[in-house]
């Protein structure tokens, strides 16, 4: 093989990897939609699309916060535990009204985010270690506050979980609004530019005088708050508080959505549109396996394979 031919092959491979990283998630969504249209009965029904949208909303909201953390060259493993903590706080404060209970849940997520951010920004603990510690502590605290499943009987929470506007569920509208807000923050604000600069090179960001510690704390506070909001919405939809199972492996789904959506684990870039598509892809993949009578464990295996492929594509492109 001549040097010219080798150069062409390398350029073609690099172009293919770039296209895969940028548009692979959208192609995956289209392929799953087409496959389910052909092989899954009643997939095109309005009720099915409503169900899929409602189920993907909490995953998307958590993934938005995860995208910010990964964009800053970090990760937040505590998001599932924050959801569990939020559902426990809702049960405890529901007697004061649904809005007070929801506010208490979000404040709980903010506190966890502050703890994560402080450990990372001021103590210098690695994000994976800091958030792992809060993942264990948060789930434990949630179980201390509410040791077992408890029904949530409140008209306001029920309306939040099952209500809609012109046929579009509240959960979907909230998730879409949050995605637009996060996209605007990342693309159009000074904070977003600082976040990406820190993710690209933290030492360079410090030398440039950027408020690295403040930005990192805000990132993890946002991640905690978004996870708590997802916990509130999931509790409203299920009309029950279950800190034992709510949010379990949510960090895996969120990381998968973000990485498959084109946000590199090395930081420095955040793709909110890709994250939305990644969350939809994970939901469609889960639905496909379940509707064809495959056990839930296969979903986790499939997500792991998707993560490996996405990271491989990003790594191979980064070598060139």
Residue frames as qw, qx, qy, qz and C-alpha x, y, z in Angstrom:
[[0.000, 0.889, 0.458, 0.000, 0.00, 0.00, 0.00],
 [0.426, 0.458, -0.021, 0.780, 1.51, 3.30, -1.07],
 [0.214, -0.228, -0.441, 0.841, 1.87, 6.24, 1.26],
 [0.272, -0.049, -0.202, -0.940, -0.76, 8.15, -0.70],
 [0.586, -0.277, -0.663, -0.374, -3.26, 5.28, -0.45],
 [0.480, -0.293, -0.681, 0.470, -2.54, 4.90, 3.26],
 [0.033, -0.102, -0.214, 0.971, -3.18, 8.61, 3.75],
 [0.445, -0.160, -0.397, -0.786, -6.51, 8.36, 1.97],
 [0.606, -0.308, -0.733, -0.038, -7.58, 5.37, 4.09],
 [0.345, -0.246, -0.545, 0.724, -6.61, 7.21, 7.25],
 [0.157, 0.016, -0.015, -0.987, -8.52, 10.33, 6.15],
 [0.550, -0.230, -0.569, -0.567, -11.59, 8.26, 5.27],
 [0.561, -0.317, -0.725, 0.244, -11.47, 6.49, 8.62],
 [0.182, -0.180, -0.374, 0.892, -11.10, 9.77, 10.47],
 [0.327, -0.087, -0.248, -0.908, -14.06, 11.21, 8.53],
 [0.600, -0.284, -0.695, -0.278, -16.15, 8.15, 9.36],
 [0.456, -0.301, -0.649, 0.530, -15.31, 8.40, 13.06],
 [0.007, 0.076, 0.145, -0.987, -16.15, 12.11, 13.06],
 [0.486, -0.172, -0.424, -0.745, -19.50, 11.46, 11.43],
 [0.596, -0.287, -0.749, 0.029, -20.17, 8.60, 13.84],
 [0.315, -0.246, -0.536, 0.743, -19.43, 10.77, 16.86],
 [0.133, 0.091, 0.018, -0.987, -21.47, 13.73, 15.60],
 [0.598, 0.063, -0.225, -0.767, -24.44, 12.00, 14.01],
 [0.312, 0.060, -0.948, -0.021, -24.30, 8.37, 15.11],
 [0.136, 0.218, 0.751, -0.608, -26.79, 8.91, 17.93],
 [0.506, 0.369, 0.042, -0.779, -29.35, 10.38, 15.55],
 [0.513, 0.260, -0.718, -0.392, -28.86, 7.50, 13.13],
 [0.130, -0.013, -0.950, 0.283, -29.31, 5.07, 16.02],
 [0.350, 0.293, 0.493, -0.740, -32.61, 6.71, 16.99],
 [0.577, 0.371, -0.293, -0.666, -33.86, 6.49, 13.40],
 [0.394, 0.197, -0.887, -0.140, -32.83, 2.83, 13.10],
 [0.026, 0.138, 0.879, -0.455, -34.60, 1.89, 16.34],
 [0.454, 0.347, 0.230, -0.788, -37.71, 3.81, 15.33],
 [0.577, 0.334, -0.520, -0.534, -37.84, 2.02, 11.99],
 [0.282, 0.116, -0.949, 0.074, -37.14, -1.38, 13.54],
 [0.174, 0.216, 0.752, -0.598, -39.86, -0.94, 16.16],
 [0.516, 0.342, -0.053, -0.783, -42.29, 0.31, 13.54],
 [0.580, 0.260, -0.675, -0.374, -41.83, -2.93, 11.61],
 [0.503, 0.044, -0.853, 0.129, -41.41, -5.50, 14.39],
 [0.040, -0.141, -0.705, 0.694, -43.17, -4.08, 17.48],
 [0.088, -0.599, -0.735, -0.304, -46.98, -4.20, 17.50],
 [0.211, -0.894, -0.393, -0.051, -48.81, -0.92, 18.25],
 [0.576, -0.230, -0.077, 0.781, -45.53, 1.00, 18.42],
 [0.147, 0.270, 0.268, 0.913, -46.89, 3.91, 16.37],
 [0.287, -0.733, -0.604, -0.128, -49.88, 4.48, 18.66],
 [0.041, -0.766, 0.096, -0.634, -50.24, 7.87, 20.34],
 [0.750, -0.633, 0.044, -0.186, -50.46, 6.23, 23.75],
 [0.910, -0.058, -0.021, 0.410, -47.13, 4.46, 23.23],
 [0.431, 0.530, -0.069, 0.727, -45.36, 7.67, 22.22],
 [0.374, -0.775, 0.055, -0.506, -46.82, 9.40, 25.27],
 [0.895, -0.443, 0.013, 0.049, -45.57, 6.61, 27.51],
 [0.797, 0.180, -0.038, 0.575, -42.08, 6.70, 25.99],
 [0.165, 0.689, -0.057, 0.703, -41.87, 10.49, 26.37],
 [0.584, -0.728, 0.053, -0.356, -42.96, 10.38, 30.00],
 [0.936, -0.285, 0.016, 0.207, -40.47, 7.64, 30.83],
 [0.696, 0.318, -0.030, 0.643, -37.54, 9.37, 29.15],
 [0.069, -0.899, -0.047, -0.431, -38.16, 12.77, 30.83],
 [0.636, -0.751, 0.172, 0.035, -36.41, 12.00, 34.18],
 [0.843, -0.035, 0.245, 0.477, -33.46, 10.38, 32.38],
 [0.430, 0.669, 0.161, 0.584, -33.05, 13.43, 30.18],
 [0.267, -0.922, 0.028, -0.280, -33.19, 15.85, 33.10],
 [0.770, -0.545, 0.249, 0.221, -30.51, 13.91, 34.98],
 [0.773, 0.231, 0.276, 0.522, -28.42, 13.66, 31.80],
 [0.198, 0.893, 0.068, 0.399, -28.46, 17.45, 31.42],
 [0.464, -0.843, 0.263, -0.075, -26.72, 17.83, 34.76],
 [0.860, -0.193, 0.362, 0.302, -24.37, 14.97, 33.92],
 [0.626, 0.624, 0.179, 0.432, -23.45, 16.72, 30.66],
 [0.062, -0.944, 0.164, -0.280, -22.34, 19.78, 32.61],
 [0.699, -0.604, 0.380, 0.055, -20.25, 17.66, 34.97],
 [0.844, 0.107, 0.375, 0.368, -18.61, 15.69, 32.15],
 [0.427, 0.824, 0.102, 0.358, -18.06, 18.90, 30.17],
 [0.225, -0.904, 0.308, -0.194, -16.01, 20.20, 33.10],
 [0.507, 0.411, -0.742, 0.152, -13.86, 17.02, 32.92],
 [0.296, -0.229, 0.742, -0.557, -15.69, 15.43, 35.83],
 [0.447, -0.221, -0.800, -0.334, -18.59, 13.10, 36.50],
 [0.432, -0.293, 0.386, -0.761, -21.44, 12.90, 38.99],
 [0.372, -0.037, -0.925, -0.068, -22.15, 9.39, 40.27],
 [0.043, 0.179, 0.714, -0.676, -24.46, 10.64, 43.02],
 [0.357, -0.033, -0.268, -0.894, -27.42, 11.53, 40.77],
 [0.564, -0.248, -0.741, -0.268, -29.34, 8.31, 41.47],
 [0.404, -0.317, -0.672, 0.534, -28.95, 8.75, 45.20],
 [0.074, 0.100, 0.113, -0.986, -30.10, 12.36, 44.92],
 [0.499, -0.183, -0.517, -0.671, -33.28, 11.10, 43.27],
 [0.574, -0.319, -0.746, 0.115, -33.77, 8.67, 46.16],
 [0.247, -0.227, -0.456, 0.824, -33.13, 11.44, 48.70],
 [0.233, -0.046, -0.153, -0.959, -35.61, 13.72, 46.95],
 [0.569, -0.296, -0.629, -0.439, -38.38, 11.13, 47.05],
 [0.500, -0.333, -0.674, 0.430, -37.77, 10.62, 50.79],
 [0.096, -0.159, -0.230, 0.955, -37.94, 14.37, 51.42],
 [0.378, -0.199, -0.425, -0.798, -41.17, 14.63, 49.44],
 [0.590, -0.379, -0.707, -0.089, -42.76, 12.01, 51.67],
 [0.418, -0.299, -0.528, 0.676, -41.55, 13.78, 54.81],
 [0.027, -0.262, -0.117, 0.957, -42.71, 17.28, 53.83],
 [0.094, -0.333, -0.725, -0.595, -45.82, 16.48, 51.84],
 [0.231, -0.652, -0.676, 0.257, -47.98, 17.43, 54.80],
 [0.143, -0.575, -0.077, 0.802, -46.94, 21.06, 54.25],
 [0.542, 0.726, 0.079, -0.416, -48.16, 20.99, 50.66],
 [0.888, 0.296, 0.238, 0.259, -46.78, 19.64, 47.37],
 [0.403, 0.837, -0.130, 0.346, -44.80, 22.78, 46.50],
 [0.387, -0.783, 0.445, -0.199, -43.07, 22.87, 49.89],
 [0.889, -0.163, 0.423, 0.067, -42.27, 19.17, 49.53],
 [0.766, 0.553, 0.118, 0.306, -40.89, 19.68, 46.02],
 [0.099, 0.906, -0.268, 0.312, -38.83, 22.66, 47.21],
 [0.643, -0.604, 0.462, -0.089, -37.41, 20.61, 50.09],
 [0.920, 0.129, 0.321, 0.187, -36.43, 17.89, 47.62],
 [0.565, 0.740, -0.030, 0.364, -34.64, 20.35, 45.34],
 [0.219, -0.868, 0.367, -0.255, -32.85, 21.94, 48.30],
 [0.845, -0.336, 0.413, 0.043, -31.68, 18.47, 49.28],
 [0.831, 0.408, 0.193, 0.326, -30.22, 18.01, 45.81],
 [0.226, 0.892, -0.164, 0.355, -28.52, 21.40, 45.99],
 [0.550, -0.725, 0.397, -0.119, -26.94, 20.49, 49.35],
 [0.899, -0.045, 0.377, 0.218, -25.53, 17.28, 47.87],
 [0.624, 0.680, 0.094, 0.373, -24.27, 19.25, 44.88],
 [0.114, -0.922, 0.268, -0.253, -22.58, 21.76, 47.18],
 [0.750, -0.494, 0.439, 0.040, -20.86, 18.91, 49.03],
 [0.855, 0.282, 0.298, 0.316, -19.67, 17.38, 45.76],
 [0.397, 0.840, -0.006, 0.370, -18.44, 20.73, 44.46],
 [0.347, -0.867, 0.321, -0.157, -16.65, 21.61, 47.68],
 [0.844, -0.287, 0.419, 0.171, -14.82, 18.27, 47.80],
 [0.758, 0.427, 0.286, 0.402, -13.73, 18.67, 44.17],
 [0.276, 0.861, 0.031, 0.426, -12.98, 22.40, 44.05],
 [0.263, -0.854, 0.306, -0.327, -11.52, 23.05, 47.51],
 [0.773, -0.442, 0.455, -0.020, -10.29, 19.70, 48.85],
 [0.206, 0.610, -0.680, -0.351, -9.02, 18.50, 45.49],
 [0.600, 0.009, 0.791, -0.119, -10.75, 15.11, 45.56],
 [0.001, 0.043, -0.773, -0.633, -11.20, 13.49, 42.17],
 [0.549, -0.011, -0.084, -0.831, -14.81, 13.86, 40.90],
 [0.705, -0.037, -0.658, -0.262, -15.35, 10.12, 40.61],
 [0.415, -0.076, -0.760, 0.495, -14.26, 9.60, 44.24],
 [0.139, 0.021, 0.343, -0.929, -16.15, 12.57, 45.68],
 [0.620, 0.003, -0.191, -0.761, -19.41, 11.75, 43.94],
 [0.630, -0.031, -0.775, -0.044, -19.03, 8.04, 44.72],
 [0.191, -0.067, -0.705, 0.680, -18.87, 8.93, 48.41],
 [0.365, 0.116, 0.203, -0.901, -22.00, 11.05, 48.12],
 [0.615, 0.013, -0.603, -0.508, -23.69, 8.31, 46.12],
 [0.501, -0.141, -0.823, 0.225, -23.30, 5.90, 49.03],
 [0.074, -0.167, -0.539, 0.822, -24.08, 8.50, 51.71],
 [0.389, 0.045, -0.129, -0.911, -27.07, 9.93, 49.85],
 [0.634, -0.127, -0.669, -0.367, -28.74, 6.56, 49.37],
 [0.422, -0.173, -0.770, 0.445, -28.10, 5.71, 53.01],
 [0.085, 0.131, 0.335, -0.929, -29.60, 9.00, 54.21],
 [0.510, -0.040, -0.384, -0.769, -32.63, 8.47, 51.96],
 [0.632, -0.186, -0.747, -0.094, -33.25, 5.07, 53.55],
 [0.248, -0.156, -0.639, 0.711, -32.81, 6.49, 57.05],
 [0.269, 0.086, 0.089, -0.955, -35.44, 9.15, 56.32],
 [0.785, 0.151, 0.001, -0.601, -37.82, 6.67, 54.67],
 [0.371, -0.345, 0.861, 0.038, -36.97, 2.99, 55.23],
 [0.375, 0.250, 0.882, 0.136, -39.71, 1.61, 52.99],
 [0.021, 0.324, 0.580, 0.747, -42.08, 2.42, 50.15],
 [0.081, 0.481, 0.563, -0.667, -44.82, 4.92, 50.95],
 [0.275, 0.648, 0.624, 0.339, -47.77, 6.00, 48.83],
 [0.119, -0.157, -0.021, 0.980, -47.91, 9.66, 47.82],
 [0.051, 0.653, 0.744, 0.128, -51.55, 10.67, 48.00],
 [0.076, -0.582, -0.130, 0.799, -51.77, 14.31, 47.03],
 [0.544, 0.731, 0.408, -0.065, -53.83, 15.89, 44.23],
 [0.124, 0.918, -0.270, -0.262, -51.07, 18.35, 43.36],
 [0.305, -0.467, 0.789, 0.258, -48.44, 15.65, 42.93],
 [0.582, 0.312, 0.750, 0.036, -50.89, 13.47, 41.01],
 [0.436, 0.863, 0.176, -0.185, -51.65, 16.36, 38.64],
 [0.036, -0.799, 0.525, 0.291, -47.93, 16.95, 38.09],
 [0.401, -0.257, 0.861, 0.180, -47.36, 13.31, 37.27],
 [0.400, 0.354, 0.830, 0.158, -50.34, 12.73, 34.99],
 [0.260, 0.813, 0.265, -0.448, -51.46, 16.18, 33.79],
 [0.541, 0.166, 0.493, 0.661, -50.87, 17.63, 30.35],
 [0.178, 0.651, 0.026, -0.737, -51.23, 20.69, 28.16],
 [0.619, 0.542, -0.261, -0.506, -52.86, 20.03, 24.79],
 [0.983, 0.126, -0.106, -0.082, -52.01, 16.38, 25.18],
 [0.554, 0.499, -0.504, 0.435, -48.34, 16.96, 26.05],
 [0.720, -0.520, -0.417, 0.195, -47.55, 15.71, 29.59],
 [0.254, -0.956, 0.132, -0.063, -46.20, 18.18, 32.14],
 [0.765, -0.428, 0.361, 0.318, -43.14, 15.95, 32.61],
 [0.679, 0.353, 0.373, 0.525, -42.23, 16.26, 28.94],
 [0.134, 0.920, 0.133, 0.343, -42.77, 20.03, 28.90],
 [0.497, -0.839, 0.212, 0.067, -40.58, 20.48, 31.97],
 [0.785, -0.184, 0.409, 0.428, -37.81, 18.30, 30.52],
 [0.539, 0.595, 0.326, 0.500, -37.92, 20.19, 27.20],
 [0.084, -0.973, -0.024, -0.214, -37.82, 23.57, 28.96],
 [0.635, -0.678, 0.306, 0.209, -34.84, 22.53, 31.08],
 [0.767, 0.125, 0.396, 0.489, -33.01, 21.24, 27.99],
 [0.331, 0.807, 0.209, 0.442, -33.49, 24.61, 26.28],
 [0.339, -0.931, 0.112, -0.072, -32.30, 26.50, 29.37],
 [0.747, -0.436, 0.375, 0.332, -29.17, 24.35, 29.76],
 [0.675, 0.398, 0.364, 0.503, -28.41, 24.64, 26.03],
 [0.112, 0.932, 0.091, 0.332, -28.70, 28.43, 26.25],
 [0.535, -0.812, 0.221, 0.075, -26.46, 28.55, 29.32],
 [0.791, -0.176, 0.406, 0.423, -23.77, 26.44, 27.68],
 [0.572, 0.460, 0.402, 0.547, -23.81, 28.23, 24.33],
 [0.128, 0.790, 0.241, 0.549, -24.64, 31.85, 25.16],
 [0.464, -0.879, -0.021, -0.107, -23.42, 32.73, 28.64],
 [0.115, 0.764, -0.579, 0.261, -20.09, 33.55, 30.22],
 [0.668, -0.362, 0.594, -0.266, -20.56, 30.67, 32.66],
 [0.934, 0.287, 0.203, -0.068, -20.93, 28.25, 29.75],
 [0.575, 0.724, -0.318, 0.212, -17.72, 29.46, 28.12],
 [0.211, -0.678, 0.620, -0.333, -15.88, 29.25, 31.43],
 [0.859, -0.137, 0.437, -0.228, -17.15, 25.71, 31.98],
 [0.890, 0.449, 0.017, 0.074, -15.88, 24.56, 28.59],
 [0.298, 0.786, -0.452, 0.297, -12.53, 26.27, 29.12],
 [0.482, -0.538, 0.612, -0.323, -12.11, 24.55, 32.48],
 [0.927, 0.072, 0.345, -0.132, -13.02, 21.21, 30.98],
 [0.728, 0.649, -0.173, 0.137, -10.54, 21.72, 28.17],
 [0.621, 0.245, -0.447, 0.596, -7.64, 22.58, 30.49],
 [0.506, -0.798, -0.324, 0.046, -8.09, 23.36, 34.17],
 [0.597, -0.394, 0.001, 0.699, -4.50, 24.60, 34.73],
 [0.263, 0.265, 0.345, 0.861, -4.77, 26.93, 31.73],
 [0.253, -0.752, -0.468, -0.389, -8.11, 28.20, 33.01],
 [0.576, -0.698, -0.226, 0.361, -6.52, 29.03, 36.37],
 [0.501, -0.164, 0.177, 0.831, -3.64, 30.85, 34.67],
 [0.074, 0.460, 0.458, 0.757, -6.18, 32.82, 32.64],
 [0.097, -0.076, 0.388, -0.913, -7.82, 34.00, 35.86],
 [0.554, -0.292, -0.528, -0.573, -11.09, 32.11, 35.47],
 [0.492, -0.400, 0.481, -0.605, -13.05, 31.40, 38.70],
 [0.454, 0.148, -0.864, -0.160, -12.44, 27.65, 38.52],
 [0.049, -0.104, -0.874, 0.472, -13.68, 26.79, 42.01],
 [0.402, 0.294, 0.305, -0.812, -16.86, 28.81, 41.69],
 [0.583, 0.284, -0.471, -0.598, -17.69, 27.30, 38.31],
 [0.360, 0.079, -0.930, 0.019, -17.11, 23.74, 39.53],
 [0.128, 0.194, 0.744, -0.626, -19.35, 24.27, 42.55],
 [0.513, 0.336, 0.039, -0.789, -22.11, 25.71, 40.34],
 [0.484, 0.238, -0.743, -0.397, -21.76, 22.75, 37.95],
 [0.274, -0.074, -0.941, 0.182, -22.33, 20.19, 40.69],
 [0.253, 0.275, 0.509, -0.775, -25.07, 22.25, 42.31],
 [0.554, 0.305, -0.273, -0.725, -26.87, 22.29, 38.95],
 [0.447, 0.125, -0.869, -0.173, -26.36, 18.54, 38.59],
 [0.061, -0.154, -0.858, 0.486, -27.76, 17.92, 42.07],
 [0.373, 0.315, 0.265, -0.832, -30.73, 20.23, 41.53],
 [0.558, 0.261, -0.499, -0.609, -31.59, 18.64, 38.17],
 [0.346, 0.015, -0.937, 0.043, -31.38, 15.14, 39.67],
 [0.110, 0.238, 0.696, -0.669, -33.68, 16.25, 42.50],
 [0.495, 0.313, -0.061, -0.809, -36.17, 17.66, 39.98],
 [0.516, 0.164, -0.764, -0.349, -36.08, 14.34, 38.16],
 [0.162, -0.092, -0.913, 0.363, -36.77, 12.61, 41.48],
 [0.321, 0.280, 0.391, -0.816, -39.76, 14.87, 42.11],
 [0.573, 0.296, -0.345, -0.682, -41.20, 14.15, 38.66],
 [0.429, 0.102, -0.893, -0.096, -40.60, 10.41, 38.97],
 [0.024, 0.165, 0.805, -0.569, -42.29, 10.38, 42.38],
 [0.446, 0.314, 0.148, -0.825, -45.26, 12.30, 40.99],
 [0.565, 0.247, -0.592, -0.518, -45.59, 9.88, 38.10],
 [0.419, 0.014, -0.904, 0.089, -45.35, 6.77, 40.29],
 [0.548, -0.593, -0.079, -0.584, -47.49, 8.31, 43.11],
 [0.899, -0.407, -0.127, 0.103, -45.14, 6.62, 45.56],
 [0.028, -0.851, 0.506, -0.138, -41.87, 7.29, 47.39],
 [0.993, -0.084, 0.032, 0.082, -39.46, 4.36, 47.12],
 [0.044, -0.885, 0.459, 0.063, -35.88, 5.32, 48.03],
 [0.738, -0.248, 0.615, 0.125, -34.80, 1.69, 47.73],
 [0.662, 0.289, 0.594, 0.354, -35.24, 1.51, 43.97],
 [0.312, 0.930, 0.191, -0.023, -35.80, 5.03, 42.63],
 [0.100, 0.923, -0.365, -0.076, -32.74, 6.27, 40.76],
 [0.764, -0.310, 0.537, 0.177, -30.97, 2.91, 40.82],
 [0.620, 0.067, 0.545, 0.561, -28.40, 2.84, 37.99],
 [0.284, 0.917, 0.263, -0.097, -29.64, 6.24, 36.82],
 [0.212, -0.785, 0.399, 0.424, -26.01, 7.39, 36.68],
 [0.494, -0.049, 0.762, 0.416, -25.35, 4.69, 34.07],
 [0.392, 0.689, 0.591, 0.149, -28.25, 5.82, 31.89],
 [0.025, 0.971, 0.039, -0.237, -27.25, 9.48, 32.21],
 [0.341, -0.593, 0.560, 0.467, -23.59, 8.86, 31.36],
 [0.506, 0.218, 0.759, 0.347, -24.64, 6.73, 28.40],
 [0.301, 0.853, 0.426, 0.004, -26.94, 9.45, 27.07],
 [0.095, -0.927, 0.178, 0.316, -24.23, 12.10, 27.40],
 [0.403, -0.444, 0.671, 0.436, -21.35, 10.09, 25.93],
 [0.484, 0.367, 0.741, 0.286, -23.38, 8.64, 23.08],
 [0.221, 0.912, 0.330, -0.101, -24.62, 12.16, 22.37],
 [0.610, 0.626, -0.019, 0.486, -21.09, 13.27, 21.55],
 [0.272, -0.897, 0.252, -0.243, -19.87, 14.91, 24.77],
 [0.682, 0.338, -0.592, 0.266, -16.34, 13.53, 25.33],
 [0.764, -0.557, -0.288, 0.152, -15.36, 12.17, 28.74],
 [0.613, 0.023, -0.113, 0.782, -12.21, 14.27, 28.48],
 [0.106, -0.764, -0.349, 0.532, -14.32, 17.43, 28.86],
 [0.196, -0.331, 0.302, 0.872, -14.16, 20.73, 27.02],
 [0.283, -0.047, -0.542, -0.790, -17.31, 20.23, 24.98],
 [0.335, 0.258, 0.758, -0.497, -21.03, 19.78, 25.79],
 [0.217, -0.075, -0.659, -0.716, -23.61, 18.70, 23.23],
 [0.416, 0.119, 0.560, -0.707, -27.08, 19.20, 24.66],
 [0.713, 0.312, -0.215, -0.590, -28.86, 18.22, 21.44],
 [0.533, 0.281, -0.798, -0.032, -26.86, 15.02, 21.34],
 [0.073, -0.087, 0.822, -0.558, -27.65, 14.38, 25.00],
 [0.631, 0.187, 0.237, -0.715, -31.38, 14.66, 24.28],
 [0.747, 0.335, -0.454, -0.350, -31.01, 12.21, 21.38],
 [0.295, 0.296, -0.874, 0.247, -28.91, 9.93, 23.57],
 [0.359, -0.003, 0.670, -0.649, -31.61, 9.79, 26.24],
 [0.755, 0.296, -0.014, -0.585, -34.20, 8.97, 23.56],
 [0.576, 0.397, -0.704, -0.121, -31.88, 6.27, 22.19],
 [0.022, 0.184, -0.888, 0.421, -31.54, 4.63, 25.61],
 [0.557, 0.147, 0.453, -0.680, -35.31, 4.71, 26.11],
 [0.756, 0.380, -0.269, -0.460, -35.96, 3.18, 22.68],
 [0.400, 0.365, -0.837, 0.075, -33.32, 0.52, 23.29],
 [0.214, -0.068, 0.804, -0.551, -34.89, -0.39, 26.63],
 [0.671, 0.266, 0.217, -0.657, -38.36, -0.48, 25.11],
 [0.642, 0.416, -0.552, -0.333, -37.21, -2.64, 22.22],
 [0.245, 0.242, -0.914, 0.214, -35.71, -5.27, 24.51],
 [0.333, 0.058, 0.689, -0.641, -38.63, -5.29, 26.94],
 [0.685, 0.328, 0.052, -0.649, -41.31, -5.52, 24.25],
 [0.717, 0.347, -0.570, -0.200, -39.53, -8.52, 22.77],
 [0.901, -0.393, -0.075, -0.165, -39.51, -10.33, 26.13],
 [0.655, 0.322, -0.462, 0.504, -35.83, -9.95, 26.93],
 [0.585, -0.614, -0.412, 0.333, -34.89, -9.57, 30.63],
 [0.056, -0.998, -0.001, -0.016, -33.93, -6.10, 31.98],
 [0.647, -0.539, 0.358, 0.404, -30.36, -7.26, 32.52],
 [0.645, 0.334, 0.449, 0.521, -29.89, -7.23, 28.74],
 [0.118, 0.956, 0.175, 0.203, -30.64, -3.51, 28.74],
 [0.445, -0.835, 0.264, 0.188, -27.69, -2.88, 31.05],
 [0.710, -0.115, 0.515, 0.466, -25.43, -4.98, 28.86],
 [0.468, 0.672, 0.409, 0.401, -26.59, -3.10, 25.77],
 [0.098, -0.994, -0.003, -0.045, -25.93, 0.26, 27.45],
 [0.604, -0.603, 0.395, 0.340, -22.42, -0.87, 28.39],
 [0.665, 0.213, 0.521, 0.491, -21.71, -1.89, 24.79],
 [0.261, 0.878, 0.286, 0.283, -23.01, 1.46, 23.50],
 [0.331, -0.920, 0.160, 0.136, -20.75, 3.35, 25.95],
 [0.680, -0.320, 0.488, 0.444, -17.69, 1.37, 24.88],
 [0.557, 0.486, 0.489, 0.464, -18.38, 2.01, 21.20],
 [0.063, 0.970, 0.167, 0.166, -18.94, 5.73, 21.77],
 [0.459, -0.808, 0.290, 0.228, -15.78, 6.13, 23.84],
 [0.717, -0.049, 0.514, 0.468, -13.78, 4.12, 21.30],
 [0.444, 0.714, 0.374, 0.390, -14.94, 6.33, 18.45],
 [0.129, -0.989, 0.027, -0.067, -14.02, 9.47, 20.40],
 [0.627, -0.605, 0.389, 0.300, -10.63, 8.07, 21.43],
 [0.704, 0.186, 0.493, 0.477, -9.69, 6.94, 17.93],
 [0.293, 0.864, 0.240, 0.333, -10.63, 10.33, 16.53],
 [0.339, -0.931, 0.126, 0.050, -8.62, 12.07, 19.25],
 [0.767, -0.279, 0.373, 0.440, -5.48, 10.16, 18.22],
 [0.576, 0.430, 0.420, 0.554, -5.52, 11.86, 14.83]]
